[in-house]
């Protein structure tokens, strides 16, 4: 692996390392959100609220696929970070080969399943009959992009395990610029499907750039002879819980969207706007989760666990500080931002109230995800998954259903989301002090004892 743009998390200042990892990664995901938002802006402005609602209907399926692949590839990052920290290069090679083959096949199966079940996907989301046909065609083109999304995410995850997030940032910026240029042209000539085709083209280009970079820099070594079932078992053990963990918020989001749909097209369009705006303040939590996973995993593999608490502290400060800046801006200017999407004044009011109710929850999300990133790095991804399921499904969904059926209406949905964040941060902090701190201390003591034994043997 070329040393260019890589980070050794076992050395240097944790504050500098985590910022160097976090910022390019956040910019990459922010740009991903940006070209989705710009696509929606063009659809809403040129085609109207009905087309925007149809586009929104495809979001849960697209996000579920992305979440499953992101989680599965993050599982690869967990393994690679540990083996890189332990300097086990044979395991690194077998993990890369085995994961590339298995995850590519996994992506093809998911794409085929989505194409076969496209009607059921839209029906389960309570998509209004008036926009069902439009939504189906749009979703079809988005599903075609799935293999390219998966390959891009895989290579980005491999680079991330080495601490290289700069290339992911660069490729996504290029993709965003391309998408911004293609959207208005294709939407004017093809309609709403033009937005999906523009996204498909930009994702193909992004994937090709990533592959060319990896081949040119000789970053990974792919050899079919290094494929083995022991590595496949390890990948499944880490990737399956990680994939489920990442898909849980998307499942929750699909249910939330279904509740908004039950209030009519205006409410659905409002949630389409609100969900895009709130991703800007949710992604600091997601990116710090990934950053903590790599940093902690590398230190764990190298048995240098004294830095783990430092990475957790600076991770919360870094992501939380960004959210403290972004949340007030998005909330204050939500009416203006909603207007850019071409939605009605009634929809803009729903968006503003939604963001105001949840506001503090976005900060809590950073604390929760920082701790879950530490859990992932310490190979506790199953427990991290259970924490995610607790607040996104077990707590959020029943309360959202209950409150939305009351006089609170759509405001009750936002209140339920806030309640779930509060409950989750309490559980996460308790787990941090009662379990994770002891785990870090225990492994640190074992590492110290090992070093003493080596010194004694040498003497």
VENSULLIN-V140247 format. One record per residue. RES is the residue in one small letter. SS is DSSP state (H for helix, E for strand, L for the rest). BURIAL is 1 if it has 16 or more other C-alpha atoms within 10 Angstrom, else 0. D_FIRST is the distance of its C-alpha to the first C-alpha in Angstrom with 1 decimal. Layout:
BEGIN
<<RES:SS:BURIAL:D_FIRST> <RES:SS:BURIAL:D_FIRST>>
END
This chain:
BEGIN
<<x:L:0:0.0> <x:L:0:3.8> <x:L:0:6.3> <x:L:0:8.6> <x:L:0:10.6> <x:L:1:9.1> <x:L:1:11.8> <x:L:0:12.5> <x:L:1:15.6> <x:L:1:17.1> <x:L:0:17.8> <x:L:0:19.7> <x:L:0:22.3> <x:H:1:22.1> <x:H:1:24.1> <x:H:0:21.7> <x:H:1:18.6> <x:H:1:20.4> <x:H:1:21.8> <x:H:1:18.5> <x:H:1:17.2> <x:H:1:20.6> <x:H:1:21.9> <x:H:1:19.5> <x:H:1:19.6> <x:H:1:23.4> <x:H:1:23.7> <x:H:1:21.8> <x:H:1:24.2> <x:H:1:27.1> <x:H:1:26.7> <x:H:1:26.6> <x:H:1:29.9> <x:H:1:31.2> <x:H:1:31.1> <x:H:1:32.8> <x:H:1:35.3> <x:H:1:36.0> <x:H:1:36.5> <x:H:1:39.0> <x:H:1:40.6> <x:H:1:41.3> <x:H:1:42.5> <x:H:1:44.8> <x:H:1:46.1> <x:H:1:46.7> <x:H:1:47.6> <x:L:1:48.9> <x:H:1:48.7> <x:H:1:49.3> <x:H:1:46.2> <x:H:1:44.1> <x:H:1:45.3> <x:H:1:44.4> <x:H:1:40.9> <x:H:1:40.6> <x:H:1:41.8> <x:L:1:38.5> <x:H:1:36.3> <x:H:1:36.4> <x:H:1:35.3> <x:H:1:32.4> <x:H:1:31.3> <x:H:1:31.7> <x:H:1:29.4> <x:H:1:26.8> <x:H:1:27.3> <x:H:1:27.0> <x:H:1:23.7> <x:H:1:22.4> <x:H:1:23.5> <x:H:1:22.2> <x:H:1:18.6> <x:H:1:19.0> <x:H:1:19.8> <x:H:1:16.4> <x:H:1:15.0> <x:H:1:17.4> <x:H:1:16.3> <x:H:1:12.6> <x:H:1:13.3> <x:H:1:15.7> <x:H:1:13.7> <x:H:1:10.7> <x:H:1:13.7> <x:L:1:15.3> <x:L:0:12.4> <x:L:0:13.4> <x:H:0:10.6> <x:H:0:13.4> <x:H:1:14.3> <x:H:1:10.9> <x:H:1:11.1> <x:H:1:14.8> <x:H:1:14.6> <x:H:1:12.5> <x:H:1:14.9> <x:H:1:17.9> <x:H:1:17.5> <x:H:1:16.9> <x:H:0:20.1> <x:H:0:22.2> <x:H:1:21.5> <x:H:1:22.2> <x:H:0:25.5> <x:H:1:26.3> <x:H:1:26.0> <x:H:0:28.4> <x:H:0:30.8> <x:H:1:30.9> <x:H:1:31.6> <x:H:0:34.4> <x:H:0:35.9> <x:H:1:36.0> <x:H:0:37.7> <x:H:0:40.2> <x:L:0:41.0> <x:H:1:41.0> <x:H:0:44.7> <x:H:0:44.4> <x:H:1:41.5> <x:H:1:43.7> <x:H:0:46.9> <x:H:0:45.3> <x:L:1:44.5> <x:L:1:48.2> <x:L:1:47.5> <x:L:1:50.9> <x:H:0:52.5> <x:H:0:53.0> <x:H:1:49.3> <x:H:1:48.2> <x:H:0:48.1> <x:H:1:46.2> <x:H:1:43.7> <x:H:1:43.2> <x:H:1:42.4> <x:H:1:40.0> <x:H:1:38.2> <x:H:1:38.0> <x:H:1:36.0> <x:H:1:33.6> <x:H:1:33.1> <x:H:1:32.1> <x:L:1:29.0> <x:H:1:27.7> <x:H:1:25.4> <x:H:1:23.6> <x:H:1:23.4> <x:H:1:21.9> <x:H:1:19.1> <x:H:1:18.3> <x:H:1:18.4> <x:H:1:16.2> <x:H:1:13.2> <x:H:1:14.1> <x:H:1:14.2> <x:H:1:10.7> <x:H:1:9.5> <x:H:1:12.2> <x:H:1:11.2> <x:L:1:8.4> <x:L:1:11.3> <x:L:1:10.7> <x:L:1:14.2> <x:H:1:14.9> <x:H:1:14.0> <x:H:1:16.2> <x:H:1:18.8> <x:H:1:18.9> <x:H:1:19.1> <x:H:1:21.8> <x:H:1:23.7> <x:H:0:23.9> <x:H:1:25.1> <x:H:1:27.6> <x:H:0:29.1> <x:H:1:29.4> <x:H:1:31.0> <x:H:1:33.4> <x:H:0:34.5> <x:H:1:35.1> <x:H:1:36.8> <x:H:1:40.2> <x:H:0:40.5> <x:H:1:39.9> <x:H:1:41.8> <x:H:0:44.8> <x:H:0:44.8> <x:H:0:43.8> <x:L:1:44.5> <x:H:1:42.4> <x:H:1:40.4> <x:H:1:39.1> <x:H:1:37.1> <x:H:1:35.4> <x:H:1:34.7> <x:H:1:33.3> <x:H:1:30.8> <x:H:1:30.0> <x:H:1:29.4> <x:H:1:27.2> <x:H:1:25.0> <x:H:1:24.6> <x:H:1:23.5> <x:H:1:21.0> <x:H:1:19.5> <x:H:1:19.4> <x:H:1:17.8> <x:H:1:14.9> <x:H:0:14.5> <x:H:0:14.8> <x:H:0:12.1> <x:H:1:9.6> <x:H:0:11.0> <x:H:0:11.3> <x:H:0:7.8> <x:L:0:6.7> <x:L:1:4.5> <x:L:1:6.6> <x:L:0:8.9> <x:L:1:12.4> <x:L:0:15.2> <x:H:0:18.6> <x:H:0:19.5> <x:H:1:17.2> <x:L:1:19.3> <x:L:0:21.7> <x:H:0:24.3> <x:H:0:23.4> <x:H:1:20.1> <x:H:1:22.3> <x:H:0:24.7> <x:H:0:22.3> <x:H:1:20.9> <x:H:1:24.5> <x:H:1:25.5> <x:H:1:23.1> <x:H:1:23.0> <x:H:1:26.7> <x:H:1:27.9> <x:H:1:25.2> <x:H:1:26.3> <x:H:1:29.9> <x:H:1:29.4> <x:H:1:28.0> <x:H:1:30.8> <x:H:1:33.5> <x:H:1:33.8> <x:H:1:34.0> <x:H:1:36.8> <x:H:1:38.5> <x:H:1:38.2> <x:H:1:39.7> <x:H:1:42.6> <x:H:1:43.1> <x:H:1:43.1> <x:H:1:45.7> <x:H:1:47.9> <x:H:1:47.7> <x:H:1:48.6> <x:L:0:51.7> <x:L:0:53.0> <x:L:0:52.9> <x:H:1:50.9> <x:H:1:51.2> <x:H:1:49.5> <x:H:1:46.8> <x:H:1:46.1> <x:H:1:46.1> <x:H:1:43.5> <x:H:1:41.4> <x:H:1:41.4> <x:H:1:41.1> <x:H:1:38.2> <x:H:1:36.2> <x:H:1:37.2> <x:H:1:36.4> <x:H:1:32.9> <x:H:1:32.2> <x:H:1:33.3> <x:H:1:31.8> <x:H:1:28.2> <x:H:1:27.7> <x:H:1:28.4> <x:H:1:26.0> <x:H:1:23.1> <x:H:1:23.8> <x:H:1:23.9> <x:H:1:20.3> <x:H:1:19.2> <x:H:1:21.2> <x:H:1:19.8> <x:H:1:16.2> <x:H:1:17.5> <x:H:1:20.1> <x:H:1:18.1> <x:H:1:15.6> <x:H:1:18.6> <x:H:1:20.5> <x:H:1:18.0> <x:L:1:17.9> <x:L:1:21.7> <x:L:1:21.9> <x:H:1:24.1> <x:H:0:26.2> <x:H:1:23.9> <x:H:1:24.3> <x:H:1:27.8> <x:H:0:26.6> <x:H:1:24.0> <x:H:1:26.8> <x:H:0:29.2> <x:H:1:27.2> <x:H:1:26.0> <x:H:1:29.6> <x:H:1:30.6> <x:H:1:28.0> <x:H:1:28.6> <x:H:1:32.3> <x:H:0:32.9> <x:H:1:31.5> <x:H:1:33.8> <x:H:0:36.7> <x:H:0:36.4> <x:H:0:35.8> <x:H:1:38.3> <x:H:0:41.5> <x:H:0:40.6> <x:H:1:40.1> <x:H:1:43.2> <x:H:0:45.4> <x:L:0:44.6> <x:H:1:44.4> <x:H:1:47.7> <x:H:0:46.5> <x:H:1:43.1> <x:H:1:45.0> <x:H:1:47.3> <x:H:1:44.4> <x:L:1:43.8> <x:L:1:47.5> <x:L:1:48.6> <x:L:0:52.1> <x:H:0:53.2> <x:H:0:53.7> <x:H:1:50.1> <x:H:1:49.0> <x:H:0:51.1> <x:H:1:49.5> <x:H:1:46.0> <x:H:1:47.1> <x:H:1:48.7> <x:H:1:45.7> <x:H:1:43.3> <x:H:1:45.9> <x:H:1:46.4> <x:H:1:42.8> <x:H:1:41.7> <x:H:1:41.3> <x:H:1:39.4> <x:H:1:36.4> <x:H:1:36.0> <x:H:1:36.5> <x:H:1:33.8> <x:H:1:31.2> <x:H:1:32.5> <x:H:1:32.4> <x:H:1:28.9> <x:H:1:27.6> <x:H:1:29.2> <x:H:1:28.0> <x:H:1:24.3> <x:H:1:25.0> <x:H:1:26.6> <x:H:1:23.7> <x:H:1:21.3> <x:L:1:23.9> <x:L:1:24.0> <x:L:1:27.3> <x:H:1:26.5> <x:H:1:29.9> <x:H:0:31.8> <x:H:1:29.9> <x:H:1:30.9> <x:H:0:34.5> <x:H:1:34.7> <x:H:1:33.6> <x:H:1:36.2> <x:H:1:38.8> <x:H:1:38.9> <x:H:1:37.9> <x:H:1:40.2> <x:H:0:42.6> <x:H:1:43.7> <x:H:1:43.1> <x:H:1:44.4> <x:H:0:47.8> <x:H:1:48.5> <x:H:1:47.6> <x:H:1:49.9> <x:H:0:52.7> <x:H:1:52.5> <x:H:1:52.2> <x:L:0:55.4> <x:L:0:57.2> <x:L:0:58.7> <x:L:0:55.3> <x:L:1:54.1> <x:H:1:50.6> <x:H:1:50.5> <x:H:1:50.6> <x:H:1:47.3> <x:H:1:45.6> <x:H:1:47.4> <x:H:1:46.1> <x:H:1:42.4> <x:H:1:43.1> <x:H:1:44.8> <x:H:1:41.8> <x:H:1:39.4> <x:H:1:41.9> <x:H:0:42.2> <x:H:1:38.5> <x:H:1:37.8> <x:H:0:40.6> <x:H:0:39.2> <x:H:1:35.6> <x:H:0:36.9> <x:H:0:39.1> <x:H:0:36.2> <x:H:1:34.1> <x:H:0:36.8> <x:H:0:38.2> <x:H:0:35.1> <x:H:1:31.7> <x:H:0:32.7> <x:H:0:34.1> <x:H:0:30.9> <x:H:1:28.8> <x:H:0:31.5> <x:H:0:31.8> <x:H:1:28.2> <x:H:1:28.3> <x:H:0:31.4> <x:H:0:29.9> <x:H:1:26.9> <x:H:0:29.5> <x:H:0:31.6> <x:H:0:28.7> <x:H:0:28.1> <x:H:0:31.9> <x:H:0:32.1> <x:H:0:29.4> <x:H:0:31.3> <x:H:0:34.5> <x:H:0:33.3> <x:H:0:32.1> <x:L:0:35.4>>
END
